[in-house]
Amino acid sequence: MNQKHPSPEENLNQKGTTEVASAASDGDQSLLLAWDELAGHSADDDTPVGGADQHEDEPEETGEPTAGQPAREDPWEAITAAHGRAEDVDDQTRQARLAEVRDAREQRQRRWAELRANRAAATSEAASTPAGEASGNGTTPLAPYKDPRVAAEAEKEGPPEWLGNRWREIPVEQQPEAWIGLRRWVDWLVREYRLDVQIVPPCWYRHPDITAELWAAMNMEYKVWAEGAPSLSPMMMWHPNLQQMIVRLREMVGRFGCAGGSGHKEPKSLTPGLEPFEIAYDEEDWRRIALGRREVLSVPRPEEGRRYTRAVGFDAHGEQIVSSNLVGSAAPVTRWTPEARLRYGSVAGAEDSEIWLEISDAKGVETVMWESSPDGESWTPLEPGQPDQDGPDEPETETENVADDGESPEGDEGQGAAEAVPKPSI
């Protein structure tokens, strides 16, 4: 197909020297040559073609090929072809360059976000320090300078590494230092609190239980004074527990018999073949309990009758190796037999009495209604605190058929006073 090319004037107006520079950057020399020819310059020098300095023997360029010379390519066709190649190269280069710019921009944005977050965290942390709170100007205060030698000495302060551990868990390389530290503390304790051999015998280090008591006391005594400030811990914690420990130590030493000054006495074993204080285990019984298995299952009760439950154990191959006993579950009770009982709680009021109600087996009782009756037979509802609607209470006793003169209506002798009839009461 023949492609329609723009005229030379349109090419010059639209592209101009910009296309020439772009082509030069991509190494397209053919476009430069065509442009030079179009502008009237030689490709080898700056002398205008057909100008005043043109040699007389040089033929005038007419666009027609001379004898013995090949046909010369049209400059505009060369420019158009070079322009198409330059556009392809420029588009690929432009897309690659845009991708690089986008990547660089995203990296800068991520870096700026990271720097802002780090600055915000540092500002918040510095503001929470006493120096930051004292500044109050919203700026990030400088961290206080610490001399490396002073910091190294400060790190050495504090309790020894072995203090605060269980006595049995102190590393082997620290055990000699721990023994020496404990002995120094025990010597101070004996002199400070005037403890005799009935409490801390000379062979205390041969008794594991006494050693454990003294080791725990050493840790506690260090702890109550560790704050380095006035507190209630020495009086409320250290001294009361010290007195309790003294009582326990006195009992231990008296049981061992090492307080008489005759030296250390090893305890005797009460079980032949075993060391003192060694437990004579029933290994078979221990194995049954230690290697046992315990599970809990919630079993629903049947709606009626009884249902039995058992557990069956299987080995890794699915073979039954154990079966439990049977346990029966009965249906839940659906009938209730509540019982109600009233009793006086207090009669302190002049116009009312406090009555207590107790209902046993009251699962089926939803509501309670209080009633009042003058004779114990006819009842009307009564709310707590409501006065009795049947009128004022009558005397506790009443007389029947008593005449005004105190004589009986029948006039029988010896019956001047009627029998007292008790009033029904709640």
Order of alpha helices (4+ residues) and beta strands (2+ residues): alpha-alpha-alpha-alpha-alpha-alpha-alpha-alpha-alpha-alpha-beta-beta-beta-beta-beta-beta-beta-beta-beta-beta
